[in-house]
C-alpha cells in the first residue's frame, strides 16, 4: 500500500509541476505578445525617441521572461523567439509594417506553441 502512495505522489508532483509550468509559460507568453502588439499601434506615428524607449522596455521584459523560459525549454527555441522579437523591434524602428507583421506572426506562433513543446502527458509517456 505504501508503494502505491509513493507512486501516486510522484505522479501528482510531475503532472502538477507540468500544469504550473504550462500556466506560467502561457501567462508570460501572452504578456510578451501583448507588449509587441502595442508596438504595432505606433509603428508609423511614434517618434524615433519613443521607438527606442519602447524597444528598450520590451527588451527588459524579454530578459526577465527569458531567464525562466530557458529552464523549461530548449535554449534553441528561446533563442529563435528572441531573434524574432529583435527582428520585430528593428522593423518597428524602421517603420516597416509588412516585415514587422510577418515577424510578429512568427513570434506569436512560437510563443503560443511554447507551452506545448515540453508537455508531460500520458500520451507522451506511453
Secondary structure, 3 states (H helix, E strand, C coil): CHHHHHHHHHHHHHHHHHHHHHHHHHHHHHHHHHHHHHHHHCCCCCCHHHHHHHHHHHHHHHHHHHHHHHHHCCHHHHHHHHHHHHHHHHHHHHCCHHHHHHHHHHHHHHHHHHHHHCCCCHHHHC
